[in-house]
Amino acid sequence: MSHPAPRRTSALPSPNAEQLPLFAAQPAQPAEPAKPARPAAESLASVCSPTWGRHGSNPPRYGWLGQAYAALVDDPEVFAREDNTVQLSAGSKNRVASIRFWMRAFTLTSETDPVPGQASSVVLTERAHWLLNPDTGVDPYLEDFASLWLLHWWLLSSRPCRVPAWYVAFNHMLAVFSKDTLRRRLGALATQAGWKTPSAKVIGEDISCLVRMYSPERTWADSSPHIEDIIDRPFSPLRLLSTPETDQLRLNPSVVPAEVVAYACLEYSHTVAPAARTISITRLSTDVGGPGRTFRLYSRQLTTYLQRVADTHAGIRLTESLGEPVLTFDEPAMPLGGHLLRALYSRPGYQAPPLPAH
């Protein structure tokens, strides 16, 4: 089948001179009062589902999402077939279950709750068609790092988020923390949410999978003897997480396409206040579940990204209110955010489709 030519090379670029300020240390300044979109003591149950360990210890691999998309287009009941290991090139039933889980976690599929005696129905979402369709999708082979950043945002911003360990790590932890601290925090938040506290083994598997997904190096969390478990990790070049010491984890900022950052900010604004035409940078950078925590960006970094978009896209600008920077937009936040992504993926000879409403 024909498909659009890849727009970028596969190598993750190093920051250029214009991007270097994004990595400068955040200057000391008086603490700004947080204005959370939701209560500060928000229960994990209100944003996540207790789907611990559903990944089967398998982080998403190269080709999995595209293969699942193609298989579901050909056969919507593929996950119920006996030969689905062949159809999905998965190798085992465990990996079939992992592929199914990640498709839903990234909001590329939806599933109805099964009627007793019937299997769940797995349906591709409009997002999946927009991204992965071989003929019309903006990036069917996930060759553009913007797509990985977008999937990262969808993974953590979906409601309910189906990876509670991921959500807690990015939203409730400091930049550097220990594996044990994360384990205890997960247990405490699960208890607070009224969930059955997951076992230490299950929490350990979640932490291991999280590290293997995002860390660029092989670490204590990656003890598999299989070479594909070490190299077959498409999200690791984002370098969002590293292991400076054996028992330490560090969440890192990185170079994110400005349009993806702006899209996430607009989608977040739409989520918390659909009719609003402004949102403060403080909220975007500090809210639990917001773009700042998800992408590990300080307010100054977010401002730099958003100013870059405002300089090239009409209808978006940075203003000030009571001395605080504010993102202002002339149109409703969504579909304006989708228009930014359409511009990001458009290239000579190819007109990117509009991003469907979620």
N, C-alpha and C positions, 0 to 999 in steps of 0.2 A: 504494500500500500504506500501511496505517496504521503509524505509528511514534510512539514516545514524544516528547512535547514537549520541546524543549531546556530544560535545567535552569539554564544560566547564560547571561548575555549574552556576545556575542563579544568585548567589550573586555577586554583584560588589565588587571586592577585594579592600582592603585598600592598600595604597602605602607601599611597603616593603622598606628595607634599601637602596636598589639599586635605587629605584624610588624617594626617598625623595628629592634628589637634584633637581628634576624637579620642585618642589614647592618652592624652595628657591627664595628669592627676587632677581630680576634681578639687578646685580651690576651696580653702577653708571659708566658710560663710555661716551666718546665723541659720539655725535650723528653721525651715519653713514649716508652718503648721500643715499637717496632712489633712486632706479633704477626701477621705475614701469614698468610692462609689457605693460601697456596701459597708455594713457595720465592721468595725475593726476586729471584733471577735467572731467574725464570720465562721460558721461551722463548715468543715470540709464537706459535710453531707449536702450543703447547698450548691456546691460547684463541681463536685466529683462523684463518681460512682465507686463503690468498694471493689473495683476490679483489680485486685492484687494478683500479680504473677500470670495474667492471662496471655502474656506474650510468649509463654513457654520457654523462657530464657533465651529467646531469639530476638535480637534487635532487628529492625528492618534492613533488608539487604538490597544490593543493586538488582534491579529487574523485577523485584517482587510486586511492586504496585502496578507496573505496566502489564505484567503477565496476568495478574488478577483481573485487571480491567478488561483485557482482551478475552480472557476466559469467561467472564461474566456476560460480556456482550454476546459471545457465541452460545453460552448456555447459562441462563440465570440460576439454574439449580446446581451449578458445578460443585458447590461446597457440600452438597448432599450425595454426590456420586461416589461410588466405590473406587473408581479409577482417577479421582481428582489429584492424586500425587503426580500422575502422568500429565494431566491437562495443565497443571500449574507448575510443572517441572520442580516440584518441591522436594522430592526424595523421601519424605516420611509424612505420616499423618500429623505428627507433632508440628511440622513446619506448615502444613496446610492450615492448622488451627492458628498458628502465629500470623500467617498472611491474612487470614480472615480478620483476626483481631486488629492488626495494624490498619487495614483498609477502613474499618469502622472508627478506630481511634483518630485517624487523620480526617475524618468526616467525608471520605470518598465513597462510603456505602452507608446505608441505613438498614436497620433490621427491625421488623415488627416482633413484639413479644409473641412467642409461639402459643398456639392453642394446645391444650393437652392432647398428646398423640400426634401432633404435627411439628414439622421442622420450622425453624425461623426462616422468614423470607429475606434474602439479601438483595438489596436494590442499589444500583449505582446512583449517586447523587449528581446533580447538575455540576457541582464543583469537579467531580471526577471527569465528566465529559469535557468541560472547559479546559482542564489541564492535560488529560491523558489520551483523548481521542487521536488516533494515528493520523487522521486526515485534517481535522480542524482544531485539535488541541494546541495550546500555546507551547507546551513542552512535553510531548508524549514520552520521551526517553529520559526526562529529568537531567538534561545536560546543562542546565542553567542553574547556577547556585542560588539565584533568586527563588527558584521553585522550592529548594530545600528550606530556605528561610521561611517561605510562605507555609510550607507543611509544618514546620516547627511552631509557627504561630497558631495554625489551625489545631494542632495537637493539644496545646495548652489552653487555648481560648474556647474550645468547644464546651458546650454545656449539655450533659455533664462531661467533664474531662475524664477520660477512661484510664489515665495513668496517674493516679494520686501521688505516687512517689515522685514523679517528674514535677508535678504541680507544686508539691511542698519544697522540693529542692530549689526550684527557681524563684518561688515566692515567699518562702518562710525561713530561708537560711541566709547567713552572711556570705560574703564573697568566698571565704575560706572556712571550711568546717571539716570535721572528722566523720568517718563512716559511722562511728558509734553515736555521735551527736545526731546525725540524720536518722539513724535507726530509732533512737529514743524519741525524737520529735515526731516521727511517723506514728509510733505507737500511741503517744499522747494525743495527737490530733484525731486518730482513729477512735480512741476511747471517748474523746470529747464529742465526736460526731455521732456517738451512739452505735458505732459499728462493732462487730466482733473484732477484737484486736488480732491482726495477722500474726502468724508465728514468726519467730526470729529467722527461720529458714526462708520463708516466703519474702520477708522484707529484705533479707540478704540477696535473694535472687533478683528482686527489683532494683536494688542498688547496683548490683553487678551489671544488669542489662542497661541501666542508665549510663554507666561509665563506658561500657563497650560501644554504645550508640554514639556518644559525643566525643570521647577522648581520642586524640590522634595517635597516641602511643599504646603499646601493649602494656598492661599494668597488672597489679594484683588481681583485678577483677576479670582478667582474660586469661584463663588457664587452659583453654581448650587446645588440644593437640592438632586440631584441624586448621589448615592454613587459611581457608575461606573465612573462618571466624575472626581472623586477625585483620585481613585486608578487605573483606567484603562489607564495608560499613560506610555507606554514602554520606552520612551526617558527620562523620569524624572530621573532615576537612573544615567544617565550620569552627572547630576549636573552641566550642562553648564551654568545655569542661576539660580540666587537666588534673593530673595527680602529682603534685610537687613532691609528696612523700608517700610512703607506702600506705598509710592510713588516712591521708588527707585528700580532700577534693577541693578544687578551686573553680569557680564559675568566672568565665572571662568575657569581656566585651570583644567584638569582632567587627569586621567591615560588612555592614548590611546594606543592600541596595536602598537608596533613600526612598524610592517609591514604595517599597515593601514596608518600611517603617511608617511612612505617611498613611498607607492603606490600613495598617494595624491600628494606628492612632484614630483614624476616622471610624473604623469598625468598632473600636472600643467605645468611642463617644456615642455612636449609634446604640450600642448595647445598654449603656447606662442612662442615656437621655436622648431618645430618638428624635425629638423635635429641636434639640439644641443646635446652635450654629457656632458655639465656642466651647472650648475645654481648656483648662489651664495646663501648662507644661508640668506643674507640680503634680497634678493628679496623674497625668500620663506617665510620669517617671516613678511615682511612689506607690500608686494604688496596687494592692494585692490583685494579681490577675491582669494587670495592665501591661502595655508594651515595654515600659522601662524595665520591669523585672523580667519579663519574658526574654528580651533581647540583651539584658544586662547593660543598660545604658543609663547614665546619669542625665539630669535635666539639661546640662549644657550640651551633652552629646546629642540628645533628642532635638534640642533647639537648632544645632548645626545641621542635622539631617533635614529637619522640616523647613529651614530657611532655604536650603538647596532646592527643595521641591517648590517652595513658594516663588523662587526666582524664575522658574521655568513653566509654571502652571497657573493660569489665571483662575481666580476664584478662591485661592488659598493664600493666606498671609499670616504673619506673626504680628500680633499687636500687644498692647500692654494694658493691664487693668489693675489699679491699686499697686503699681510697681511690680507686678508679676507678669511674666510673659504668657501669652494666651494664643492658642491656635484658633484662627477664625476662618470660616469657610462660608461662601455665599450660597451654596447649594446644600441640600440635605447630605449628611455625612455619607450615607449610602443611598444611591450608587456612586457618589463622587469617588470614594475609595477604589471602587472597581474600575472607574475610568483611568485612574492613575496606573493600575496594573495593565490595562489595555495598552496604554502608551508605552509602558516599560517593555512589553513583549512585541510590540509592532516593529516591523523592519521592512526595508524595501521589498516590494512584491508580496507582502503578507499582511493581511489585516486581521489583527487579533480579535476574537469574538469578545463581547462584553461578559464580564464576570456575573453569573446569575446570583440573585439574592439567595442567601442561605436561610 
